[in-house]
Amino acid sequence: MMMTTRQKELFLIITYCILLLTAIIFLKAFSFTPIQGLTKISLFLAVLLSLFFNLYLYFVSIKAPFSSAKNLATMISKPFRILVYWLLFPLFTTYLLWTVIGGILPALYTQAFGQTSSQIYNGTVDSTSRKYCTTQFEFKSPQLDHFFFRQCLNPKAHNLKASQKITIHTTVQSSRFGSSIKKIYSVDPQ
C-alpha cells in the first residue's frame, strides 16, 4: 500500500517529534553537568551540521533523478512547504543535533569512561513545581547550575525547608566533558 503525500508529511513530522521527545527524556534520566563552553560549541556544531544536512536534502530533492522526490516537493501546498521545510525542519534538526552533541554523547562518554570520586556541593533548596518532582525539593548549586542537571530531594527524609542552605556529599563520575552524580549519600543542613 502506497502512502500519499500528506501521509508522508505526517509521518515525517511525527517521527521528528518522537525523536525529540526521546532525546529530552534521555537527558532527564541523566544528572549530567557539562563543562563550561561545551553547550556553545555543541550549538555551533549543531547549526553547522543542520545547515549542511538541510542544504543537502534540498539539492537532492531538486536534482534527484527520482520523480517521487520532485513530485513530493511540488505537490505540497506552498504555505505548508515554507513552514515545514524552511522553518520547522531546520529547527528540529538543529535542536536534535544539539541535544545529541551537547548532552547525550558527553553523558554516554562520562558513563563509560568517567572516573568515580567523592564530591561535596554547597547550594540551596528551591521549591519546585510538580513538573520535575512530585512534592519534593530541587537542589540548586553554582557548580551544577545547568539545564542538564536536576536533583530532587525528599524534604521529609532530610527535614528541609525552602531556601535553606545545604551541603550534599555525593559520588560523582567525571570525564573531560562533564560530570554525572551517581549517588547522594549525605545531606547536611548549614
N, C-alpha and C positions, 0 to 999 in steps of 0.2 A: 504494500500500500504506500503510495507516494504522499509525501507531506506537501501541503500547499505552502505558498509563500508566507502567509500570515502565521501558519503553524510553525514554520522555520524561525520566524522572527520571535514568536513567543517562546519557543524552545531555547533560543539564544539568550533572551533576557532572563528566563527562569534559571538557566544554567549559570549565568554570571551571578545572579542573586544567591544561589545555593553556594557557589564558591566563596563569595564574600562572607556569608553567614558562617561557613565552616572556618574560614580564616579568623574571624572575630571570636568564635567560640574557642578555637585552639589557643588564641592569645590569652583569653580569660583564664584558661586552665593553668597557664604558667604564671608564676610570680617572678617575671623576668624584668630586670632593670638593665637596659643597655648602657654602654659607656657614653660619655659626653661626646656629642657630634655624630654619633652613628646614625641617628634618625635623619639628620640633614643630608648626610652623604647618601643614605639609602633612598631618601625622597628624590634627590637629584638623579641617581641611577634609575629609579622607577620612572621618572618623567622622560628621561632619555630613551630607555628601553620601550616605553609605551609609545613614544613618538615614532620610533623606528618600526615597531610592530604594526601600528595603525597605518603608517605610510605604505608598508609592505602589503598589507591587506587591501589598501586602496588600489595600488598599482596592479596587484594580482587580479582584483575584480574587474579592472578596466581592460587590461591586456590579456586576460585569460582566454585560451582557446576554447574553454568550455562555455557553451551557450547558457548553462544554468546560472553561472555567476553573473553574466551580463543581464540575463533576464531578471534575476533577483534584484539587481540594482535599479533596473528600470521599472519594475512592477510595484515597488514600494512607493507609497504616497510621499510627496515631497516634504511636507512638514515632519512626518514621522522619520524620514531618512535624515533630515537635518538634525532632529533632536537625538536620535539614537546613534547614528554613525558618526556625527561630527561633535557631539557633546557628551552623551552618556557613555558610549563605548570607550572613548579615550579616558574619561574619568574613572570608569570601573577598572580598566586595565591598569591605570596608574595606581589606584588605591590597592588593588590586589597585589601588584608587584611590590609596592611599598611595604605592605603587610608582610609579605614573604621575605623580602630582603632585609627589612629593618627589625623584624620581630621573630618570625618563625625560624629562619636559618640560624641566626645567632643563638636563639634559645635551644635549638636542637644541638648545635655545636657545644654549647655550655653543658647540656645534659650528658653528652657523650664524652667530652674531653676535659671538662672542668675539674678544678682542684677543690676539694672539700675543706672548709675551715670554719672556725667559730668566729662570729662577729657580734658586736654589741651596737645597737642602734638607739639613739635618743630621738624622741618625737612626741607628738600629741595624739590624743584620741579624738576623732571627729565623729559626731553622729552622722549617720548616712541614711539615705532613703532605702526603701526595700528593694531597690533595683539590684544591688550587689549583694547585700547581706540582710537576711530577714532578722529583725530585732537584734542586730549586732552593731558593733562599732568598727569604724575604719581607722587604721593606723596610718598616720602621715609623718614622714620624716624628710628632712632636707636632703639626705643622702639617697633616698628612694623615691623622691617626688617625681614620678614619671608615669605616663598613662599606661605603660605596660605592667605596672605594679599596683596591686591592691591586696592587702592582707586584712582579713576580718578577724576580730577578737570577740569572744563572748563576754559581755560585761558582767554577768552573774558569776562566772567562774573566777574572774580576776578582780571583782568589786571595783569596776571602773566607772568614771563619770565623764561626761562630755568635756572637752577642752582640758583634760588632765594630762600632765606631762608624765611620760612613762619611758622606761628603758626595757628593750627586749633583747634577750640573748638567743641567738639563732645559730643554726648550722646552715652555711651558705656554700653553694657550689659556684665558683668563679672561673671565668676564662678571660681572654683578652677582649672579648666583645661585650661582656657584662656579667651580671651575677643573678643567681636564682636562689630564693630562700627555700630550703628543703624542710626545715623543722624549726618551730619556735618551742624552746624548752623552758623558758622562764620569762615572766613579765613582772617587772618591779615598778611600782608607783614611785614617783620622785617627791 
